Amino acid sequence: MSSFDKAIPTILRHEGGYVHDKLDPGGETNWGISKRAFPELDIKNLTEEQAIDIYRERYWLHHIYDVIVDQETATKVFDLAVNMGHRNAHRLLQKSLRKFKNLHGTDIKVDGIFGPVTLRTTNMLPTIPLLEELRIQAAVYYANLMVRKPGLVRFAYNWMRRAQS
């Protein structure tokens, strides 16, 4: 089982503190928690501890990332879910898993749902090739996003750095 306590420092390092950049599709955020997703919160005054609690309950436990056997894989999927939404992150994981059908023999449906088939297949694959493919899928996702919305190119450096982390 993977540990939330080992994963959360990566999220906090990537997300930082309060940001209200009108050009950022995430909108007003603090520690990566967006006003759009949590309109009831006082985002500007959100503490790191409150953000950690939200990440634990609404992301890590809700999506059962703790049952991913490999810590690095769990952290990567969690980090992508925070940045691009859980459905997009799960789709990228599923696309990555499909690349290795010859190893696992499972027909993975790309539906954005982190269910038992996705979990079982994630846990049966070797970590390094799966992570490398997931990093490629994330970079392609960000590149396609910038093609669709050229104004987002200003985020390219950080997005690509995050994709490869």
C-alpha positions in Angstrom: 0.0 0.0 0.0 1.1 3.5 -0.7 1.4 6.3 1.8 -0.4 9.6 1.6 2.2 11.1 4.0 4.9 10.2 1.5 3.0 11.6 -1.5 1.7 14.9 -0.1 5.1 16.7 -0.1 5.2 16.4 -3.9 1.8 18.0 -4.3 2.6 20.9 -1.9 5.9 21.5 -3.7 4.2 21.6 -7.1 1.2 23.7 -6.0 2.7 26.2 -3.6 0.6 28.8 -1.9 -2.0 31.4 -3.0 -2.4 32.3 -6.7 -5.0 34.4 -8.3 -3.8 34.5 -12.0 -6.7 35.4 -14.2 -5.0 33.6 -17.1 -4.7 30.4 -15.2 -7.5 27.9 -16.1 -7.4 26.8 -12.4 -8.5 30.2 -11.3 -8.0 31.3 -7.7 -6.1 28.6 -5.9 -4.2 28.1 -2.6 -2.1 25.0 -2.2 -3.7 23.8 -5.4 -7.2 23.9 -4.0 -9.4 25.9 -6.3 -12.2 28.2 -5.5 -14.1 26.8 -8.5 -14.0 23.2 -7.0 -14.6 24.4 -3.4 -16.7 27.6 -3.6 -17.6 27.4 0.1 -14.0 27.8 1.2 -12.1 31.0 1.9 -9.4 30.1 -0.5 -7.1 33.1 0.2 -6.9 32.1 3.9 -6.8 28.3 3.4 -4.0 26.9 5.5 -1.6 24.2 4.5 -3.1 21.8 7.1 -6.6 22.4 5.6 -5.3 21.7 2.1 -3.7 18.5 3.3 -7.0 17.4 4.9 -8.8 18.0 1.6 -6.2 16.2 -0.4 -6.4 13.2 2.0 -10.2 12.9 2.0 -11.2 14.2 -1.4 -8.4 12.8 -3.5 -6.2 10.1 -1.9 -8.8 8.1 0.0 -11.8 8.9 -2.2 -9.9 7.5 -5.3 -8.3 4.7 -3.3 -4.7 5.7 -4.3 -3.5 4.0 -1.1 -4.1 0.6 -2.7 -1.7 1.2 -5.5 1.3 -0.9 -4.5 4.1 1.3 -5.9 4.5 4.6 -4.0 6.0 6.4 -7.0 3.1 5.4 -9.2 0.5 6.4 -6.6 2.2 9.8 -6.1 2.3 10.4 -9.9 -1.4 9.6 -10.4 -2.3 11.7 -7.3 -0.2 14.6 -8.6 -1.8 14.5 -12.0 -5.3 14.3 -10.5 -4.7 17.4 -8.5 -3.4 19.3 -11.5 -5.7 18.2 -14.3 -8.6 16.6 -12.5 -9.0 13.0 -11.5 -10.9 11.8 -14.7 -8.1 13.2 -16.9 -5.4 11.7 -14.7 -7.2 8.3 -14.7 -7.6 8.4 -18.5 -3.9 9.0 -18.9 -3.1 6.1 -16.6 -5.5 3.9 -18.6 -3.9 4.9 -21.9 -0.5 4.1 -20.4 -1.8 0.7 -19.3 -3.1 -0.1 -22.8 0.4 0.3 -24.1 1.4 -2.7 -22.1 -1.5 -5.1 -23.0 1.1 -7.6 -24.2 2.3 -7.9 -20.5 -1.0 -8.0 -18.7 -3.5 -9.2 -21.3 -6.3 -7.0 -19.9 -8.5 -4.9 -22.2 -8.4 -1.6 -20.4 -11.3 0.8 -21.0 -10.3 4.5 -21.1 -13.2 5.9 -19.2 -11.5 7.9 -16.5 -12.8 5.7 -13.7 -10.2 4.3 -11.3 -11.9 1.0 -10.8 -10.9 -2.6 -9.9 -9.6 -3.4 -13.4 -7.5 -0.3 -13.7 -6.2 -0.8 -10.1 -5.3 -4.5 -10.6 -3.6 -3.8 -13.9 -1.6 -0.9 -12.4 -0.4 -3.1 -9.6 0.7 -6.0 -11.9 3.0 -3.9 -14.2 6.6 -3.1 -13.6 6.9 0.4 -12.2 9.6 2.0 -14.4 8.0 1.4 -17.8 4.5 2.3 -16.5 5.8 5.6 -15.0 7.7 6.5 -18.1 4.6 6.0 -20.3 2.5 8.0 -17.8 5.0 10.8 -18.0 4.8 10.7 -21.8 1.0 10.7 -21.7 1.0 13.7 -19.3 3.4 15.7 -21.6 1.1 14.9 -24.6 -1.9 16.0 -22.6 -0.4 19.3 -21.8 0.9 19.9 -25.3 -2.6 19.2 -26.8 -4.1 21.6 -24.2 -1.7 24.3 -25.4 -2.5 23.6 -29.0 -6.2 24.0 -28.3 -5.6 27.1 -26.1 -2.5 28.9 -27.2 -2.7 31.4 -24.4 -1.8 28.6 -22.0 1.7 28.3 -23.5 2.9 30.5 -20.7 2.5 27.5 -18.4 4.5 25.1 -20.7 7.7 25.1 -18.7 6.0 24.2 -15.4 3.6 21.7 -16.9 6.3 19.9 -18.8 8.5 19.8 -15.7 5.6 18.4 -13.7 4.8 15.8 -16.4 8.4 14.5 -16.2 8.7 14.6 -12.4 
